[in-house]
Amino acid sequence: MPQYEFFCHACSKPFSKTLTLKEYEEGGVACPDCGSDDVEQRLSSLYAVTSKKSA
Ligand SMILES: [Zn+2]
């Protein structure tokens, strides 16, 4: 299962969560720390295939 990166605005903490596609599509991701659903999805490392590196 893919792991998604999130950031909680309520407690200003990033967290990662493994979701099934169904769970992901349904949304409703809550912060595991404070339980708030005021979370923002961050780009997962799955998609960071090409990164800008000067070397
Ligand atoms: Zn939180």
mmCIF file of the protein (N, C-alpha, C, O) and its ligand, coordinates in Angstrom:
data_MODEL
# 
_entry.id   MODEL 
# 
loop_
_entity.id 
_entity.type 
_entity.pdbx_number_of_molecules 
1 polymer     1 
2 non-polymer 1 
# 
_entity_poly.entity_id                      1 
_entity_poly.type                           'polypeptide(L)' 
_entity_poly.nstd_linkage                   no 
_entity_poly.nstd_monomer                   no 
_entity_poly.pdbx_seq_one_letter_code       MPQYEFFCHACSKPFSKTLTLKEYEEGGVACPDCGSDDVEQRLSSLYAVTSKKSA 
_entity_poly.pdbx_seq_one_letter_code_can   MPQYEFFCHACSKPFSKTLTLKEYEEGGVACPDCGSDDVEQRLSSLYAVTSKKSA 
_entity_poly.pdbx_strand_id                 A 
# 
loop_
_entity_poly_seq.entity_id 
_entity_poly_seq.num 
_entity_poly_seq.mon_id 
_entity_poly_seq.hetero 
1 1  MET n 
1 2  PRO n 
1 3  GLN n 
1 4  TYR n 
1 5  GLU n 
1 6  PHE n 
1 7  PHE n 
1 8  CYS n 
1 9  HIS n 
1 10 ALA n 
1 11 CYS n 
1 12 SER n 
1 13 LYS n 
1 14 PRO n 
1 15 PHE n 
1 16 SER n 
1 17 LYS n 
1 18 THR n 
1 19 LEU n 
1 20 THR n 
1 21 LEU n 
1 22 LYS n 
1 23 GLU n 
1 24 TYR n 
1 25 GLU n 
1 26 GLU n 
1 27 GLY n 
1 28 GLY n 
1 29 VAL n 
1 30 ALA n 
1 31 CYS n 
1 32 PRO n 
1 33 ASP n 
1 34 CYS n 
1 35 GLY n 
1 36 SER n 
1 37 ASP n 
1 38 ASP n 
1 39 VAL n 
1 40 GLU n 
1 41 GLN n 
1 42 ARG n 
1 43 LEU n 
1 44 SER n 
1 45 SER n 
1 46 LEU n 
1 47 TYR n 
1 48 ALA n 
1 49 VAL n 
1 50 THR n 
1 51 SER n 
1 52 LYS n 
1 53 LYS n 
1 54 SER n 
1 55 ALA n 
# 
loop_
_struct_asym.id 
_struct_asym.entity_id 
A 1 
B 2 
# 
loop_
_chem_comp.id 
_chem_comp.type 
_chem_comp.mon_nstd_flag 
ALA 'L-peptide linking' y 
ARG 'L-peptide linking' y 
ASP 'L-peptide linking' y 
CYS 'L-peptide linking' y 
GLN 'L-peptide linking' y 
GLU 'L-peptide linking' y 
GLY 'peptide linking'   y 
HIS 'L-peptide linking' y 
LEU 'L-peptide linking' y 
LYS 'L-peptide linking' y 
MET 'L-peptide linking' y 
PHE 'L-peptide linking' y 
PRO 'L-peptide linking' y 
SER 'L-peptide linking' y 
THR 'L-peptide linking' y 
TYR 'L-peptide linking' y 
VAL 'L-peptide linking' y 
ZN  non-polymer         . 
# 
_pdbx_entity_nonpoly.entity_id   2 
_pdbx_entity_nonpoly.name        ? 
_pdbx_entity_nonpoly.comp_id     ZN 
# 
_pdbx_nonpoly_scheme.asym_id         B 
_pdbx_nonpoly_scheme.entity_id       2 
_pdbx_nonpoly_scheme.mon_id          ZN 
_pdbx_nonpoly_scheme.ndb_seq_num     1 
_pdbx_nonpoly_scheme.pdb_seq_num     101 
_pdbx_nonpoly_scheme.auth_seq_num    101 
_pdbx_nonpoly_scheme.pdb_mon_id      ZN 
_pdbx_nonpoly_scheme.auth_mon_id     ZN 
_pdbx_nonpoly_scheme.pdb_strand_id   A 
_pdbx_nonpoly_scheme.pdb_ins_code    . 
# 
loop_
_atom_site.group_PDB 
_atom_site.id 
_atom_site.type_symbol 
_atom_site.label_atom_id 
_atom_site.label_alt_id 
_atom_site.label_comp_id 
_atom_site.label_asym_id 
_atom_site.label_entity_id 
_atom_site.label_seq_id 
_atom_site.pdbx_PDB_ins_code 
_atom_site.Cartn_x 
_atom_site.Cartn_y 
_atom_site.Cartn_z 
_atom_site.occupancy 
_atom_site.B_iso_or_equiv 
_atom_site.pdbx_formal_charge 
_atom_site.auth_seq_id 
_atom_site.auth_comp_id 
_atom_site.auth_asym_id 
_atom_site.auth_atom_id 
_atom_site.pdbx_PDB_model_num 
ATOM   1   N  N  . MET A 1 1  ? 0.847   -1.202 0.000   1.00 0.00 ? 1   MET A N  1 
ATOM   2   C  CA . MET A 1 1  ? 0.000   0.000  0.000   1.00 0.00 ? 1   MET A CA 1 
ATOM   3   C  C  . MET A 1 1  ? 0.876   1.243  0.000   1.00 0.00 ? 1   MET A C  1 
ATOM   4   O  O  . MET A 1 1  ? 1.924   1.279  0.645   1.00 0.00 ? 1   MET A O  1 
ATOM   5   N  N  . PRO A 1 2  ? 0.444   2.242  -0.716  1.00 0.00 ? 2   PRO A N  1 
ATOM   6   C  CA . PRO A 1 2  ? 1.236   3.470  -0.765  1.00 0.00 ? 2   PRO A CA 1 
ATOM   7   C  C  . PRO A 1 2  ? 1.129   4.253  0.542   1.00 0.00 ? 2   PRO A C  1 
ATOM   8   O  O  . PRO A 1 2  ? 0.113   4.237  1.237   1.00 0.00 ? 2   PRO A O  1 
ATOM   9   N  N  . GLN A 1 3  ? 2.207   4.920  0.830   1.00 0.00 ? 3   GLN A N  1 
ATOM   10  C  CA . GLN A 1 3  ? 2.222   5.746  2.027   1.00 0.00 ? 3   GLN A CA 1 
ATOM   11  C  C  . GLN A 1 3  ? 2.138   7.210  1.617   1.00 0.00 ? 3   GLN A C  1 
ATOM   12  O  O  . GLN A 1 3  ? 2.848   7.659  0.718   1.00 0.00 ? 3   GLN A O  1 
ATOM   13  N  N  . TYR A 1 4  ? 1.270   7.938  2.284   1.00 0.00 ? 4   TYR A N  1 
ATOM   14  C  CA . TYR A 1 4  ? 1.063   9.333  1.936   1.00 0.00 ? 4   TYR A CA 1 
ATOM   15  C  C  . TYR A 1 4  ? 1.586   10.234 3.048   1.00 0.00 ? 4   TYR A C  1 
ATOM   16  O  O  . TYR A 1 4  ? 1.517   9.915  4.235   1.00 0.00 ? 4   TYR A O  1 
ATOM   17  N  N  . GLU A 1 5  ? 2.108   11.368 2.609   1.00 0.00 ? 5   GLU A N  1 
ATOM   18  C  CA . GLU A 1 5  ? 2.636   12.333 3.570   1.00 0.00 ? 5   GLU A CA 1 
ATOM   19  C  C  . GLU A 1 5  ? 1.601   13.420 3.804   1.00 0.00 ? 5   GLU A C  1 
ATOM   20  O  O  . GLU A 1 5  ? 0.996   13.927 2.860   1.00 0.00 ? 5   GLU A O  1 
ATOM   21  N  N  . PHE A 1 6  ? 1.402   13.771 5.059   1.00 0.00 ? 6   PHE A N  1 
ATOM   22  C  CA . PHE A 1 6  ? 0.448   14.810 5.404   1.00 0.00 ? 6   PHE A CA 1 
ATOM   23  C  C  . PHE A 1 6  ? 1.087   15.796 6.366   1.00 0.00 ? 6   PHE A C  1 
ATOM   24  O  O  . PHE A 1 6  ? 2.112   15.521 6.991   1.00 0.00 ? 6   PHE A O  1 
ATOM   25  N  N  . PHE A 1 7  ? 0.445   16.954 6.463   1.00 0.00 ? 7   PHE A N  1 
ATOM   26  C  CA . PHE A 1 7  ? 0.883   17.950 7.437   1.00 0.00 ? 7   PHE A CA 1 
ATOM   27  C  C  . PHE A 1 7  ? -0.351  18.447 8.176   1.00 0.00 ? 7   PHE A C  1 
ATOM   28  O  O  . PHE A 1 7  ? -1.325  18.869 7.553   1.00 0.00 ? 7   PHE A O  1 
ATOM   29  N  N  . CYS A 1 8  ? -0.312  18.398 9.493   1.00 0.00 ? 8   CYS A N  1 
ATOM   30  C  CA . CYS A 1 8  ? -1.444  18.818 10.297  1.00 0.00 ? 8   CYS A CA 1 
ATOM   31  C  C  . CYS A 1 8  ? -1.324  20.309 10.628  1.00 0.00 ? 8   CYS A C  1 
ATOM   32  O  O  . CYS A 1 8  ? -0.335  20.753 11.211  1.00 0.00 ? 8   CYS A O  1 
ATOM   33  N  N  . HIS A 1 9  ? -2.345  21.060 10.246  1.00 0.00 ? 9   HIS A N  1 
ATOM   34  C  CA . HIS A 1 9  ? -2.324  22.490 10.540  1.00 0.00 ? 9   HIS A CA 1 
ATOM   35  C  C  . HIS A 1 9  ? -2.675  22.766 11.993  1.00 0.00 ? 9   HIS A C  1 
ATOM   36  O  O  . HIS A 1 9  ? -2.302  23.804 12.539  1.00 0.00 ? 9   HIS A O  1 
ATOM   37  N  N  . ALA A 1 10 ? -3.376  21.859 12.607  1.00 0.00 ? 10  ALA A N  1 
ATOM   38  C  CA . ALA A 1 10 ? -3.824  22.068 13.984  1.00 0.00 ? 10  ALA A CA 1 
ATOM   39  C  C  . ALA A 1 10 ? -2.654  22.020 14.965  1.00 0.00 ? 10  ALA A C  1 
ATOM   40  O  O  . ALA A 1 10 ? -2.564  22.843 15.875  1.00 0.00 ? 10  ALA A O  1 
ATOM   41  N  N  . CYS A 1 11 ? -1.766  21.057 14.773  1.00 0.00 ? 11  CYS A N  1 
ATOM   42  C  CA . CYS A 1 11 ? -0.629  20.948 15.692  1.00 0.00 ? 11  CYS A CA 1 
ATOM   43  C  C  . CYS A 1 11 ? 0.695   21.161 14.977  1.00 0.00 ? 11  CYS A C  1 
ATOM   44  O  O  . CYS A 1 11 ? 1.763   20.979 15.562  1.00 0.00 ? 11  CYS A O  1 
ATOM   45  N  N  . SER A 1 12 ? 0.619   21.552 13.692  1.00 0.00 ? 12  SER A N  1 
ATOM   46  C  CA . SER A 1 12 ? 1.823   21.871 12.919  1.00 0.00 ? 12  SER A CA 1 
ATOM   47  C  C  . SER A 1 12 ? 2.834   20.732 12.915  1.00 0.00 ? 12  SER A C  1 
ATOM   48  O  O  . SER A 1 12 ? 4.034   20.940 13.096  1.00 0.00 ? 12  SER A O  1 
ATOM   49  N  N  . LYS A 1 13 ? 2.327   19.544 12.707  1.00 0.00 ? 13  LYS A N  1 
ATOM   50  C  CA . LYS A 1 13 ? 3.224   18.397 12.664  1.00 0.00 ? 13  LYS A CA 1 
ATOM   51  C  C  . LYS A 1 13 ? 3.002   17.621 11.382  1.00 0.00 ? 13  LYS A C  1 
ATOM   52  O  O  . LYS A 1 13 ? 1.866   17.404 10.963  1.00 0.00 ? 13  LYS A O  1 
ATOM   53  N  N  . PRO A 1 14 ? 4.092   17.207 10.765  1.00 0.00 ? 14  PRO A N  1 
ATOM   54  C  CA . PRO A 1 14 ? 3.953   16.331 9.611   1.00 0.00 ? 14  PRO A CA 1 
ATOM   55  C  C  . PRO A 1 14 ? 3.758   14.895 10.065  1.00 0.00 ? 14  PRO A C  1 
ATOM   56  O  O  . PRO A 1 14 ? 4.248   14.495 11.121  1.00 0.00 ? 14  PRO A O  1 
ATOM   57  N  N  . PHE A 1 15 ? 3.047   14.132 9.270   1.00 0.00 ? 15  PHE A N  1 
ATOM   58  C  CA . PHE A 1 15 ? 2.921   12.710 9.566   1.00 0.00 ? 15  PHE A CA 1 
ATOM   59  C  C  . PHE A 1 15 ? 2.707   11.960 8.272   1.00 0.00 ? 15  PHE A C  1 
ATOM   60  O  O  . PHE A 1 15 ? 2.325   12.539 7.254   1.00 0.00 ? 15  PHE A O  1 
ATOM   61  N  N  . SER A 1 16 ? 2.953   10.691 8.322   1.00 0.00 ? 16  SER A N  1 
ATOM   62  C  CA . SER A 1 16 ? 2.733   9.861  7.146   1.00 0.00 ? 16  SER A CA 1 
ATOM   63  C  C  . SER A 1 16 ? 1.744   8.771  7.495   1.00 0.00 ? 16  SER A C  1 
ATOM   64  O  O  . SER A 1 16 ? 1.683   8.298  8.630   1.00 0.00 ? 16  SER A O  1 
ATOM   65  N  N  . LYS A 1 17 ? 0.978   8.387  6.504   1.00 0.00 ? 17  LYS A N  1 
ATOM   66  C  CA . LYS A 1 17 ? -0.063  7.417  6.746   1.00 0.00 ? 17  LYS A CA 1 
ATOM   67  C  C  . LYS A 1 17 ? -0.159  6.486  5.548   1.00 0.00 ? 17  LYS A C  1 
ATOM   68  O  O  . LYS A 1 17 ? -0.111  6.918  4.396   1.00 0.00 ? 17  LYS A O  1 
ATOM   69  N  N  . THR A 1 18 ? -0.292  5.231  5.840   1.00 0.00 ? 18  THR A N  1 
ATOM   70  C  CA . THR A 1 18 ? -0.476  4.255  4.778   1.00 0.00 ? 18  THR A CA 1 
ATOM   71  C  C  . THR A 1 18 ? -1.964  4.048  4.560   1.00 0.00 ? 18  THR A C  1 
ATOM   72  O  O  . THR A 1 18 ? -2.690  3.650  5.472   1.00 0.00 ? 18  THR A O  1 
ATOM   73  N  N  . LEU A 1 19 ? -2.406  4.322  3.347   1.00 0.00 ? 19  LEU A N  1 
ATOM   74  C  CA . LEU A 1 19 ? -3.829  4.239  3.044   1.00 0.00 ? 19  LEU A CA 1 
ATOM   75  C  C  . LEU A 1 19 ? -4.062  3.277  1.896   1.00 0.00 ? 19  LEU A C  1 
ATOM   76  O  O  . LEU A 1 19 ? -3.243  3.164  0.983   1.00 0.00 ? 19  LEU A O  1 
ATOM   77  N  N  . THR A 1 20 ? -5.173  2.598  1.954   1.00 0.00 ? 20  THR A N  1 
ATOM   78  C  CA . THR A 1 20 ? -5.600  1.874  0.772   1.00 0.00 ? 20  THR A CA 1 
ATOM   79  C  C  . THR A 1 20 ? -6.161  2.892  -0.201  1.00 0.00 ? 20  THR A C  1 
ATOM   80  O  O  . THR A 1 20 ? -6.471  4.020  0.182   1.00 0.00 ? 20  THR A O  1 
ATOM   81  N  N  . LEU A 1 21 ? -6.293  2.496  -1.455  1.00 0.00 ? 21  LEU A N  1 
ATOM   82  C  CA . LEU A 1 21 ? -6.814  3.423  -2.457  1.00 0.00 ? 21  LEU A CA 1 
ATOM   83  C  C  . LEU A 1 21 ? -8.225  3.865  -2.087  1.00 0.00 ? 21  LEU A C  1 
ATOM   84  O  O  . LEU A 1 21 ? -8.606  5.015  -2.307  1.00 0.00 ? 21  LEU A O  1 
ATOM   85  N  N  . LYS A 1 22 ? -8.984  2.950  -1.530  1.00 0.00 ? 22  LYS A N  1 
ATOM   86  C  CA . LYS A 1 22 ? -10.349 3.265  -1.127  1.00 0.00 ? 22  LYS A CA 1 
ATOM   87  C  C  . LYS A 1 22 ? -10.355 4.324  -0.013  1.00 0.00 ? 22  LYS A C  1 
ATOM   88  O  O  . LYS A 1 22 ? -11.117 5.289  -0.063  1.00 0.00 ? 22  LYS A O  1 
ATOM   89  N  N  . GLU A 1 23 ? -9.506  4.128  0.970   1.00 0.00 ? 23  GLU A N  1 
ATOM   90  C  CA . GLU A 1 23 ? -9.413  5.087  2.071   1.00 0.00 ? 23  GLU A CA 1 
ATOM   91  C  C  . GLU A 1 23 ? -8.966  6.456  1.551   1.00 0.00 ? 23  GLU A C  1 
ATOM   92  O  O  . GLU A 1 23 ? -9.456  7.501  1.978   1.00 0.00 ? 23  GLU A O  1 
ATOM   93  N  N  . TYR A 1 24 ? -8.020  6.408  0.617   1.00 0.00 ? 24  TYR A N  1 
ATOM   94  C  CA . TYR A 1 24 ? -7.490  7.648  0.067   1.00 0.00 ? 24  TYR A CA 1 
ATOM   95  C  C  . TYR A 1 24 ? -8.570  8.401  -0.699  1.00 0.00 ? 24  TYR A C  1 
ATOM   96  O  O  . TYR A 1 24 ? -8.697  9.619  -0.569  1.00 0.00 ? 24  TYR A O  1 
ATOM   97  N  N  . GLU A 1 25 ? -9.344  7.675  -1.496  1.00 0.00 ? 25  GLU A N  1 
ATOM   98  C  CA . GLU A 1 25 ? -10.389 8.312  -2.295  1.00 0.00 ? 25  GLU A CA 1 
ATOM   99  C  C  . GLU A 1 25 ? -11.508 8.852  -1.413  1.00 0.00 ? 25  GLU A C  1 
ATOM   100 O  O  . GLU A 1 25 ? -12.113 9.881  -1.716  1.00 0.00 ? 25  GLU A O  1 
ATOM   101 N  N  . GLU A 1 26 ? -11.771 8.148  -0.327  1.00 0.00 ? 26  GLU A N  1 
ATOM   102 C  CA . GLU A 1 26 ? -12.821 8.594  0.582   1.00 0.00 ? 26  GLU A CA 1 
ATOM   103 C  C  . GLU A 1 26 ? -12.379 9.792  1.415   1.00 0.00 ? 26  GLU A C  1 
ATOM   104 O  O  . GLU A 1 26 ? -13.208 10.536 1.939   1.00 0.00 ? 26  GLU A O  1 
ATOM   105 N  N  . GLY A 1 27 ? -11.074 9.968  1.530   1.00 0.00 ? 27  GLY A N  1 
ATOM   106 C  CA . GLY A 1 27 ? -10.556 11.082 2.309   1.00 0.00 ? 27  GLY A CA 1 
ATOM   107 C  C  . GLY A 1 27 ? -10.799 10.861 3.798   1.00 0.00 ? 27  GLY A C  1 
ATOM   108 O  O  . GLY A 1 27 ? -10.827 9.729  4.281   1.00 0.00 ? 27  GLY A O  1 
ATOM   109 N  N  . GLY A 1 28 ? -10.972 11.962 4.505   1.00 0.00 ? 28  GLY A N  1 
ATOM   110 C  CA . GLY A 1 28 ? -11.243 11.847 5.930   1.00 0.00 ? 28  GLY A CA 1 
ATOM   111 C  C  . GLY A 1 28 ? -10.018 11.453 6.722   1.00 0.00 ? 28  GLY A C  1 
ATOM   112 O  O  . GLY A 1 28 ? -10.118 10.779 7.747   1.00 0.00 ? 28  GLY A O  1 
ATOM   113 N  N  . VAL A 1 29 ? -8.861  11.876 6.244   1.00 0.00 ? 29  VAL A N  1 
ATOM   114 C  CA . VAL A 1 29 ? -7.630  11.566 6.967   1.00 0.00 ? 29  VAL A CA 1 
ATOM   115 C  C  . VAL A 1 29 ? -7.524  12.484 8.185   1.00 0.00 ? 29  VAL A C  1 
ATOM   116 O  O  . VAL A 1 29 ? -7.644  13.703 8.068   1.00 0.00 ? 29  VAL A O  1 
ATOM   117 N  N  . ALA A 1 30 ? -7.303  11.897 9.324   1.00 0.00 ? 30  ALA A N  1 
ATOM   118 C  CA . ALA A 1 30 ? -7.187  12.677 10.550  1.00 0.00 ? 30  ALA A CA 1 
ATOM   119 C  C  . ALA A 1 30 ? -5.780  12.556 11.115  1.00 0.00 ? 30  ALA A C  1 
ATOM   120 O  O  . ALA A 1 30 ? -5.112  11.534 10.956  1.00 0.00 ? 30  ALA A O  1 
ATOM   121 N  N  . CYS A 1 31 ? -5.353  13.609 11.769  1.00 0.00 ? 31  CYS A N  1 
ATOM   122 C  CA . CYS A 1 31 ? -4.034  13.613 12.388  1.00 0.00 ? 31  CYS A CA 1 
ATOM   123 C  C  . CYS A 1 31 ? -3.986  12.560 13.502  1.00 0.00 ? 31  CYS A C  1 
ATOM   124 O  O  . CYS A 1 31 ? -4.862  12.532 14.366  1.00 0.00 ? 31  CYS A O  1 
ATOM   125 N  N  . PRO A 1 32 ? -2.967  11.699 13.483  1.00 0.00 ? 32  PRO A N  1 
ATOM   126 C  CA . PRO A 1 32 ? -2.862  10.674 14.519  1.00 0.00 ? 32  PRO A CA 1 
ATOM   127 C  C  . PRO A 1 32 ? -2.484  11.256 15.873  1.00 0.00 ? 32  PRO A C  1 
ATOM   128 O  O  . PRO A 1 32 ? -2.624  10.600 16.905  1.00 0.00 ? 32  PRO A O  1 
ATOM   129 N  N  . ASP A 1 33 ? -2.006  12.487 15.858  1.00 0.00 ? 33  ASP A N  1 
ATOM   130 C  CA . ASP A 1 33 ? -1.537  13.100 17.098  1.00 0.00 ? 33  ASP A CA 1 
ATOM   131 C  C  . ASP A 1 33 ? -2.658  13.824 17.834  1.00 0.00 ? 33  ASP A C  1 
ATOM   132 O  O  . ASP A 1 33 ? -2.836  13.646 19.039  1.00 0.00 ? 33  ASP A O  1 
ATOM   133 N  N  . CYS A 1 34 ? -3.416  14.645 17.100  1.00 0.00 ? 34  CYS A N  1 
ATOM   134 C  CA . CYS A 1 34 ? -4.446  15.440 17.762  1.00 0.00 ? 34  CYS A CA 1 
ATOM   135 C  C  . CYS A 1 34 ? -5.851  15.102 17.257  1.00 0.00 ? 34  CYS A C  1 
ATOM   136 O  O  . CYS A 1 34 ? -6.846  15.576 17.806  1.00 0.00 ? 34  CYS A O  1 
ATOM   137 N  N  . GLY A 1 35 ? -5.924  14.289 16.219  1.00 0.00 ? 35  GLY A N  1 
ATOM   138 C  CA . GLY A 1 35 ? -7.225  13.857 15.739  1.00 0.00 ? 35  GLY A CA 1 
ATOM   139 C  C  . GLY A 1 35 ? -7.922  14.864 14.841  1.00 0.00 ? 35  GLY A C  1 
ATOM   140 O  O  . GLY A 1 35 ? -9.058  14.635 14.424  1.00 0.00 ? 35  GLY A O  1 
ATOM   141 N  N  . SER A 1 36 ? -7.260  15.976 14.537  1.00 0.00 ? 36  SER A N  1 
ATOM   142 C  CA . SER A 1 36 ? -7.858  16.987 13.677  1.00 0.00 ? 36  SER A CA 1 
ATOM   143 C  C  . SER A 1 36 ? -7.873  16.517 12.228  1.00 0.00 ? 36  SER A C  1 
ATOM   144 O  O  . SER A 1 36 ? -6.987  15.786 11.785  1.00 0.00 ? 36  SER A O  1 
ATOM   145 N  N  . ASP A 1 37 ? -8.898  16.952 11.498  1.00 0.00 ? 37  ASP A N  1 
ATOM   146 C  CA . ASP A 1 37 ? -8.905  16.618 10.072  1.00 0.00 ? 37  ASP A CA 1 
ATOM   147 C  C  . ASP A 1 37 ? -8.451  17.812 9.246   1.00 0.00 ? 37  ASP A C  1 
ATOM   148 O  O  . ASP A 1 37 ? -8.631  17.840 8.028   1.00 0.00 ? 37  ASP A O  1 
ATOM   149 N  N  . ASP A 1 38 ? -7.867  18.789 9.908   1.00 0.00 ? 38  ASP A N  1 
ATOM   150 C  CA . ASP A 1 38 ? -7.325  19.954 9.203   1.00 0.00 ? 38  ASP A CA 1 
ATOM   151 C  C  . ASP A 1 38 ? -5.918  19.614 8.725   1.00 0.00 ? 38  ASP A C  1 
ATOM   152 O  O  . ASP A 1 38 ? -4.925  20.181 9.182   1.00 0.00 ? 38  ASP A O  1 
ATOM   153 N  N  . VAL A 1 39 ? -5.869  18.679 7.800   1.00 0.00 ? 39  VAL A N  1 
ATOM   154 C  CA . VAL A 1 39 ? -4.586  18.197 7.322   1.00 0.00 ? 39  VAL A CA 1 
ATOM   155 C  C  . VAL A 1 39 ? -4.432  18.480 5.836   1.00 0.00 ? 39  VAL A C  1 
ATOM   156 O  O  . VAL A 1 39 ? -5.403  18.544 5.082   1.00 0.00 ? 39  VAL A O  1 
ATOM   157 N  N  . GLU A 1 40 ? -3.188  18.646 5.450   1.00 0.00 ? 40  GLU A N  1 
ATOM   158 C  CA . GLU A 1 40 ? -2.872  18.933 4.056   1.00 0.00 ? 40  GLU A CA 1 
ATOM   159 C  C  . GLU A 1 40 ? -1.983  17.817 3.525   1.00 0.00 ? 40  GLU A C  1 
ATOM   160 O  O  . GLU A 1 40 ? -1.049  17.389 4.203   1.00 0.00 ? 40  GLU A O  1 
ATOM   161 N  N  . GLN A 1 41 ? -2.264  17.353 2.339   1.00 0.00 ? 41  GLN A N  1 
ATOM   162 C  CA . GLN A 1 41 ? -1.427  16.297 1.804   1.00 0.00 ? 41  GLN A CA 1 
ATOM   163 C  C  . GLN A 1 41 ? -0.160  16.873 1.214   1.00 0.00 ? 41  GLN A C  1 
ATOM   164 O  O  . GLN A 1 41 ? -0.185  17.860 0.478   1.00 0.00 ? 41  GLN A O  1 
ATOM   165 N  N  . ARG A 1 42 ? 0.927   16.249 1.546   1.00 0.00 ? 42  ARG A N  1 
ATOM   166 C  CA . ARG A 1 42 ? 2.214   16.632 0.976   1.00 0.00 ? 42  ARG A CA 1 
ATOM   167 C  C  . ARG A 1 42 ? 2.593   15.623 -0.089  1.00 0.00 ? 42  ARG A C  1 
ATOM   168 O  O  . ARG A 1 42 ? 2.093   14.498 -0.112  1.00 0.00 ? 42  ARG A O  1 
ATOM   169 N  N  . LEU A 1 43 ? 3.477   16.042 -0.961  1.00 0.00 ? 43  LEU A N  1 
ATOM   170 C  CA . LEU A 1 43 ? 3.938   15.125 -1.989  1.00 0.00 ? 43  LEU A CA 1 
ATOM   171 C  C  . LEU A 1 43 ? 4.718   13.989 -1.355  1.00 0.00 ? 43  LEU A C  1 
ATOM   172 O  O  . LEU A 1 43 ? 5.645   14.203 -0.574  1.00 0.00 ? 43  LEU A O  1 
ATOM   173 N  N  . SER A 1 44 ? 4.332   12.811 -1.700  1.00 0.00 ? 44  SER A N  1 
ATOM   174 C  CA . SER A 1 44 ? 5.011   11.642 -1.186  1.00 0.00 ? 44  SER A CA 1 
ATOM   175 C  C  . SER A 1 44 ? 6.350   11.463 -1.881  1.00 0.00 ? 44  SER A C  1 
ATOM   176 O  O  . SER A 1 44 ? 6.579   11.953 -2.987  1.00 0.00 ? 44  SER A O  1 
ATOM   177 N  N  . SER A 1 45 ? 7.216   10.751 -1.201  1.00 0.00 ? 45  SER A N  1 
ATOM   178 C  CA . SER A 1 45 ? 8.513   10.460 -1.802  1.00 0.00 ? 45  SER A CA 1 
ATOM   179 C  C  . SER A 1 45 ? 8.354   9.549  -3.013  1.00 0.00 ? 45  SER A C  1 
ATOM   180 O  O  . SER A 1 45 ? 9.271   9.401  -3.821  1.00 0.00 ? 45  SER A O  1 
ATOM   181 N  N  . LEU A 1 46 ? 7.173   8.941  -3.124  1.00 0.00 ? 46  LEU A N  1 
ATOM   182 C  CA . LEU A 1 46 ? 6.894   8.104  -4.285  1.00 0.00 ? 46  LEU A CA 1 
ATOM   183 C  C  . LEU A 1 46 ? 6.980   8.915  -5.569  1.00 0.00 ? 46  LEU A C  1 
ATOM   184 O  O  . LEU A 1 46 ? 7.372   8.406  -6.619  1.00 0.00 ? 46  LEU A O  1 
ATOM   185 N  N  . TYR A 1 47 ? 6.610   10.176 -5.466  1.00 0.00 ? 47  TYR A N  1 
ATOM   186 C  CA . TYR A 1 47 ? 6.563   11.009 -6.638  1.00 0.00 ? 47  TYR A CA 1 
ATOM   187 C  C  . TYR A 1 47 ? 7.818   11.857 -6.797  1.00 0.00 ? 47  TYR A C  1 
ATOM   188 O  O  . TYR A 1 47 ? 7.994   12.548 -7.800  1.00 0.00 ? 47  TYR A O  1 
ATOM   189 N  N  . ALA A 1 48 ? 8.683   11.795 -5.797  1.00 0.00 ? 48  ALA A N  1 
ATOM   190 C  CA . ALA A 1 48 ? 9.904   12.593 -5.864  1.00 0.00 ? 48  ALA A CA 1 
ATOM   191 C  C  . ALA A 1 48 ? 10.992  11.797 -6.566  1.00 0.00 ? 48  ALA A C  1 
ATOM   192 O  O  . ALA A 1 48 ? 12.083  11.590 -6.034  1.00 0.00 ? 48  ALA A O  1 
ATOM   193 N  N  . VAL A 1 49 ? 10.669  11.361 -7.764  1.00 0.00 ? 49  VAL A N  1 
ATOM   194 C  CA . VAL A 1 49 ? 11.632  10.561 -8.507  1.00 0.00 ? 49  VAL A CA 1 
ATOM   195 C  C  . VAL A 1 49 ? 12.771  11.424 -9.023  1.00 0.00 ? 49  VAL A C  1 
ATOM   196 O  O  . VAL A 1 49 ? 13.944  11.061 -8.941  1.00 0.00 ? 49  VAL A O  1 
ATOM   197 N  N  . THR A 1 50 ? 12.389  12.573 -9.555  1.00 0.00 ? 50  THR A N  1 
ATOM   198 C  CA . THR A 1 50 ? 13.411  13.488 -10.042 1.00 0.00 ? 50  THR A CA 1 
ATOM   199 C  C  . THR A 1 50 ? 13.586  14.625 -9.043  1.00 0.00 ? 50  THR A C  1 
ATOM   200 O  O  . THR A 1 50 ? 12.685  15.444 -8.862  1.00 0.00 ? 50  THR A O  1 
ATOM   201 N  N  . SER A 1 51 ? 14.710  14.670 -8.418  1.00 0.00 ? 51  SER A N  1 
ATOM   202 C  CA . SER A 1 51 ? 14.970  15.738 -7.474  1.00 0.00 ? 51  SER A CA 1 
ATOM   203 C  C  . SER A 1 51 ? 16.109  16.606 -7.997  1.00 0.00 ? 51  SER A C  1 
ATOM   204 O  O  . SER A 1 51 ? 17.003  16.143 -8.705  1.00 0.00 ? 51  SER A O  1 
ATOM   205 N  N  . LYS A 1 52 ? 16.044  17.856 -7.628  1.00 0.00 ? 52  LYS A N  1 
ATOM   206 C  CA . LYS A 1 52 ? 17.074  18.786 -8.083  1.00 0.00 ? 52  LYS A CA 1 
ATOM   207 C  C  . LYS A 1 52 ? 18.310  18.676 -7.204  1.00 0.00 ? 52  LYS A C  1 
ATOM   208 O  O  . LYS A 1 52 ? 18.321  19.131 -6.061  1.00 0.00 ? 52  LYS A O  1 
ATOM   209 N  N  . LYS A 1 53 ? 19.319  18.083 -7.743  1.00 0.00 ? 53  LYS A N  1 
ATOM   210 C  CA . LYS A 1 53 ? 20.566  17.988 -6.996  1.00 0.00 ? 53  LYS A CA 1 
ATOM   211 C  C  . LYS A 1 53 ? 21.678  18.565 -7.859  1.00 0.00 ? 53  LYS A C  1 
ATOM   212 O  O  . LYS A 1 53 ? 21.793  18.251 -9.044  1.00 0.00 ? 53  LYS A O  1 
ATOM   213 N  N  . SER A 1 54 ? 22.477  19.395 -7.257  1.00 0.00 ? 54  SER A N  1 
ATOM   214 C  CA . SER A 1 54 ? 23.501  20.098 -8.020  1.00 0.00 ? 54  SER A CA 1 
ATOM   215 C  C  . SER A 1 54 ? 24.697  19.200 -8.310  1.00 0.00 ? 54  SER A C  1 
ATOM   216 O  O  . SER A 1 54 ? 25.595  19.587 -9.058  1.00 0.00 ? 54  SER A O  1 
ATOM   217 N  N  . ALA A 1 55 ? 24.717  18.044 -7.744  1.00 0.00 ? 55  ALA A N  1 
ATOM   218 C  CA . ALA A 1 55 ? 25.831  17.163 -8.015  1.00 0.00 ? 55  ALA A CA 1 
ATOM   219 C  C  . ALA A 1 55 ? 25.280  15.860 -8.480  1.00 0.00 ? 55  ALA A C  1 
ATOM   220 O  O  . ALA A 1 55 ? 26.041  14.939 -8.776  1.00 0.00 ? 55  ALA A O  1 
HETATM 221 ZN ZN . ZN  B 2 .  ? -2.484  17.340 14.611  1.00 0.00 2 101 ZN  A ZN 1 
# 
